[in-house]
Amino acid sequence: MTLHTERRPDGVALVILNRPERHNAIDLATAKQLEFAWRDFRRDDSVRAVVLTGAGDRAFCTGIDRSADVPQPRSPYSVDDPLRTIGPKAADLWKPVIAAVGGMACGGAFHLLGEAEFIVASENATFFDPHTSYGMVSAYESVRMAQRMPSGEAARLALMGTAERLSARRAYETGLVSELTPPGQATAAALRAAAVIASYPTEPVQGTVRALWAAKEAAGAHALALAPHLISLGNLSGADQTARFAARDRGYRVR
């Protein structure tokens, strides 16, 4: 299985993206497994909080696996993005989710980070958005990050592409990350926080999560509604994207 789930006796479920050989990139099968896992947790009263992380120490998640074949409709009003439904809120799960990030988190990983309640990161974590470098519009991902960071930081993250990576320290300073840990300890810290939350009465906790999400839903819904049009109008062709990916400059700076 490319997604590992573990139900712990303290009421916390641990979800691990388990494709370390692909930097935990999400293929179509993993996307479906994530959707199923969130919906399964909705019906399981023994799960009161969730920690989401990635296997290995090189990456939390690097977005969609570029080998995934996703045919697109011939319409400027529709975009088929298999990552739009991988997050817990898309599955109507209002139990708190904490993301534990080590290594790279980029691109489509922001669908998951954007729907977590908060993020714990190891000091070796980095965040970046490669869309513009490859000739793609960062729409869904940028909306998610703009809801979690100051607008200038979200803009820089999206527009600098692969040339720059946001360090865990800078992510903490901007509020994207709520806690920094030594390398390899983000998951343990997230599990500790989740266990505290899971010890509280679940109905008030879920109501609080729903209230927090409602605070940013209205603006987010309007922005996300524009995303398919912006992507259809602005994306280069698949062949041009592939060519830019193959010719990419692997150098970058961390700030």
NORRAJO-V935863 format. One record per residue. N is the residue number from 1. OMEGA is omega in whole degrees, 0 to 359 (* if undefined). NEAR is the number of other C-alpha atoms within 8 Angstrom. Layout:
n:N omega:OMEGA near:NEAR
n:N omega:OMEGA near:NEAR
This chain:
n:1 omega:179 near:4
n:2 omega:174 near:8
n:3 omega:179 near:12
n:4 omega:177 near:9
n:5 omega:182 near:9
n:6 omega:175 near:7
n:7 omega:184 near:9
n:8 omega:183 near:8
n:9 omega:181 near:5
n:10 omega:179 near:7
n:11 omega:181 near:13
n:12 omega:172 near:16
n:13 omega:177 near:13
n:14 omega:180 near:12
n:15 omega:184 near:12
n:16 omega:170 near:11
n:17 omega:194 near:15
n:18 omega:174 near:11
n:19 omega:186 near:11
n:20 omega:179 near:12
n:21 omega:177 near:5
n:22 omega:182 near:7
n:23 omega:179 near:11
n:24 omega:172 near:16
n:25 omega:187 near:11
n:26 omega:172 near:12
n:27 omega:185 near:10
n:28 omega:179 near:8
n:29 omega:179 near:8
n:30 omega:177 near:10
n:31 omega:179 near:13
n:32 omega:179 near:9
n:33 omega:177 near:9
n:34 omega:178 near:11
n:35 omega:181 near:13
n:36 omega:183 near:8
n:37 omega:180 near:9
n:38 omega:181 near:12
n:39 omega:177 near:11
n:40 omega:178 near:8
n:41 omega:179 near:10
n:42 omega:186 near:11
n:43 omega:185 near:6
n:44 omega:182 near:7
n:45 omega:178 near:7
n:46 omega:178 near:5
n:47 omega:182 near:12
n:48 omega:175 near:13
n:49 omega:185 near:14
n:50 omega:170 near:14
n:51 omega:180 near:16
n:52 omega:179 near:12
n:53 omega:178 near:13
n:54 omega:180 near:15
n:55 omega:179 near:12
n:56 omega:184 near:6
n:57 omega:184 near:8
n:58 omega:184 near:9
n:59 omega:166 near:17
n:60 omega:178 near:18
n:61 omega:179 near:14
n:62 omega:175 near:16
n:63 omega:184 near:13
n:64 omega:175 near:12
n:65 omega:185 near:10
n:66 omega:176 near:4
n:67 omega:180 near:5
n:68 omega:180 near:8
n:69 omega:182 near:4
n:70 omega:178 near:7
n:71 omega:182 near:5
n:72 omega:176 near:6
n:73 omega:179 near:7
n:74 omega:182 near:4
n:75 omega:177 near:7
n:76 omega:184 near:9
n:77 omega:184 near:7
n:78 omega:174 near:9
n:79 omega:176 near:12
n:80 omega:179 near:8
n:81 omega:183 near:6
n:82 omega:180 near:9
n:83 omega:181 near:10
n:84 omega:186 near:9
n:85 omega:182 near:9
n:86 omega:183 near:14
n:87 omega:182 near:14
n:88 omega:182 near:14
n:89 omega:176 near:8
n:90 omega:179 near:9
n:91 omega:178 near:11
n:92 omega:176 near:8
n:93 omega:181 near:11
n:94 omega:168 near:11
n:95 omega:187 near:12
n:96 omega:178 near:12
n:97 omega:177 near:13
n:98 omega:178 near:14
n:99 omega:176 near:14
n:100 omega:190 near:16
n:101 omega:170 near:17
n:102 omega:182 near:19
n:103 omega:186 near:12
n:104 omega:168 near:14
n:105 omega:187 near:17
n:106 omega:174 near:13
n:107 omega:183 near:13
n:108 omega:174 near:11
n:109 omega:182 near:13
n:110 omega:172 near:13
n:111 omega:180 near:14
n:112 omega:181 near:11
n:113 omega:181 near:10
n:114 omega:180 near:10
n:115 omega:172 near:11
n:116 omega:178 near:12
n:117 omega:173 near:9
n:118 omega:188 near:10
n:119 omega:170 near:14
n:120 omega:184 near:17
n:121 omega:170 near:16
n:122 omega:182 near:17
n:123 omega:178 near:12
n:124 omega:180 near:11
n:125 omega:172 near:14
n:126 omega:183 near:13
n:127 omega:175 near:13
n:128 omega:183 near:15
n:129 omega:187 near:14
n:130 omega:191 near:11
n:131 omega:186 near:12
n:132 omega:179 near:13
n:133 omega:183 near:12
n:134 omega:178 near:11
n:135 omega:181 near:11
n:136 omega:176 near:12
n:137 omega:172 near:10
n:138 omega:184 near:11
n:139 omega:180 near:10
n:140 omega:184 near:10
n:141 omega:181 near:11
n:142 omega:176 near:11
n:143 omega:180 near:11
n:144 omega:182 near:13
n:145 omega:179 near:11
n:146 omega:176 near:11
n:147 omega:185 near:9
n:148 omega:186 near:9
n:149 omega:169 near:11
n:150 omega:189 near:8
n:151 omega:179 near:7
n:152 omega:178 near:6
n:153 omega:178 near:9
n:154 omega:179 near:12
n:155 omega:180 near:10
n:156 omega:179 near:8
n:157 omega:183 near:14
n:158 omega:190 near:14
n:159 omega:181 near:8
n:160 omega:174 near:11
n:161 omega:184 near:13
n:162 omega:184 near:11
n:163 omega:186 near:9
n:164 omega:176 near:12
n:165 omega:178 near:13
n:166 omega:180 near:12
n:167 omega:176 near:13
n:168 omega:180 near:15
n:169 omega:180 near:8
n:170 omega:177 near:9
n:171 omega:176 near:12
n:172 omega:181 near:12
n:173 omega:181 near:8
n:174 omega:180 near:10
n:175 omega:177 near:9
n:176 omega:180 near:10
n:177 omega:182 near:14
n:178 omega:180 near:10
n:179 omega:174 near:8
n:180 omega:177 near:13
n:181 omega:170 near:12
n:182 omega:180 near:9
n:183 omega:177 near:9
n:184 omega:185 near:9
n:185 omega:182 near:9
n:186 omega:182 near:16
n:187 omega:179 near:12
n:188 omega:179 near:7
n:189 omega:179 near:10
n:190 omega:178 near:13
n:191 omega:178 near:10
n:192 omega:179 near:8
n:193 omega:180 near:8
n:194 omega:180 near:13
n:195 omega:177 near:12
n:196 omega:182 near:8
n:197 omega:181 near:10
n:198 omega:180 near:14
n:199 omega:181 near:8
n:200 omega:177 near:7
n:201 omega:191 near:7
n:202 omega:183 near:9
n:203 omega:176 near:6
n:204 omega:179 near:7
n:205 omega:180 near:12
n:206 omega:177 near:11
n:207 omega:178 near:9
n:208 omega:177 near:8
n:209 omega:181 near:12
n:210 omega:179 near:9
n:211 omega:179 near:8
n:212 omega:180 near:8
n:213 omega:180 near:8
n:214 omega:182 near:8
n:215 omega:182 near:7
n:216 omega:184 near:9
n:217 omega:187 near:8
n:218 omega:180 near:8
n:219 omega:180 near:7
n:220 omega:181 near:11
n:221 omega:179 near:8
n:222 omega:181 near:8
n:223 omega:181 near:9
n:224 omega:179 near:11
n:225 omega:178 near:7
n:226 omega:189 near:8
n:227 omega:182 near:10
n:228 omega:180 near:12
n:229 omega:181 near:11
n:230 omega:179 near:10
n:231 omega:181 near:13
n:232 omega:182 near:12
n:233 omega:191 near:7
n:234 omega:183 near:8
n:235 omega:168 near:9
n:236 omega:177 near:8
n:237 omega:179 near:6
n:238 omega:180 near:6
n:239 omega:179 near:6
n:240 omega:176 near:9
n:241 omega:180 near:12
n:242 omega:180 near:9
n:243 omega:179 near:8
n:244 omega:178 near:11
n:245 omega:182 near:9
n:246 omega:184 near:6
n:247 omega:187 near:6
n:248 omega:173 near:8
n:249 omega:183 near:5
n:250 omega:177 near:5
n:251 omega:178 near:5
n:252 omega:173 near:8
n:253 omega:176 near:7
n:254 omega:179 near:8
n:255 omega:* near:7
